Each structure stands twice: as structure tokens, then as C-alpha cells.
Amino acid sequence: MEVGQRVYVKDHYSSNKEPNEYEVMKVGRSYFYIAINNTSRLFKCEIKSLRCIDSPGFKIYLSMQEYLDEQEFTSVLRYIERKIERPYGNNITLDMLRQIKRIIDGGEEV
């Protein structure tokens, strides 16, 4: 983490769907600080966890791609859960479930 680095902050209490981009203003050993919306107040954030101490509703990403990957991960996981949970009317066979299990366990798809 360094001064001038750009981070992306998603405020889970805001109606904005996308995170906002902010600049790291100050960096210490354990914390870094960002100014939100051009205010003089700096928000204290943990370097290790990327958690904002001053505003627990903030989620910090080091890149926009990191945010987009998390959104895709959640979307794909929900899709798979819906397909597997539906007891009737799905096309998932036992063999397909075994293949999914192998992939999840780190094996290769058959």
C-alpha cells in the first residue's frame, strides 16, 4: 500500500451499484487512510484486512477487476446453488454432480 494508490470502495449502505475510486492519502504500518468525497476527514482502514475502521459498511478493493471478479463469483455460485437445489425439473445427473465435486475438490474435469 502506498500514498497515491487508487482503491475502490463499495459502500453497502449506499444505493450506488458500483464502487467509487479513491486515493490513498496516508500510509502507516498497519493502517492506510482515504478521503471520501473530497472531505478533509480521513477514513482509517486496515492494510491487512482492507477493512475500514471508521465505516464498517465500506468494502475496499485494490482494483475494479477484483470487485468484478467477486460479483461474477457470487452470481455463478448462486446459479449453481439454484440448479442443484431444485429437486424436480433440472437436467443435472449424478455423473455431472460427480464432475462438479471433482472440480471443487481440485481435481480435473472428466
C-alpha positions, -999 to +999 in steps of 0.1 A: +000+000+000+014+034-009+003+071-010-013+079-043-025+043-049-061+041-061-086+019-042-122+011-049-147+014-021-182-001-022-205+014+004-230-012+013-253+014+028-254+034-005-276+030-034-246+031-058-242-003-075-205+003-084-177+011-061-162+046-061-125+052-068-104+070-041-068+078-035-048+066-005-037+097+013-016+084+041+000+050+049+013+037+083+025+003+095-009-012+100-033+013+085-039+035+055-062+065+051-085+076+024-105+108+019-141+102+009-159+127-013-132+154-011-137+159+026-109+168+050-117+138+071-096+107+065-111+073+069-088+048+087-085+013+070-066-018+079-039-027+054-040-065+062-078-070+060-087-040+038-114-032+064-124+004+070-124+010+108-143+043+106-171+029+084-179-008+086-202-006+056-173+000+033-157-028+014-123-020-002-110-035-034-075-030-047-087-029-083-120-027-102-113-062-116-112-076-080-147-062-075-160-075-108-145-110-101-163-111-067-196-101-084-192-128-110-182-154-084-213-146-064-235-148-094-221-181-107-223-196-072-260-186-068-267-200-103-252-234-093-270-234-060-303-228-077-297-255-102-286-281-076-313-272-050-342-277-075-353-313-068-375-316-099-372-304-134-334-299-136-311-317-160-283-324-136-273-360-135-254-379-108-224-380-132-225-342-136-226-337-098-196-361-095-177-339-121-186-307-102-174-323-070-141-333-086-135-298-098-144-283-064-120-307-048-092-296-071-093-325-095-097-322-132-129-324-151-135-358-167 
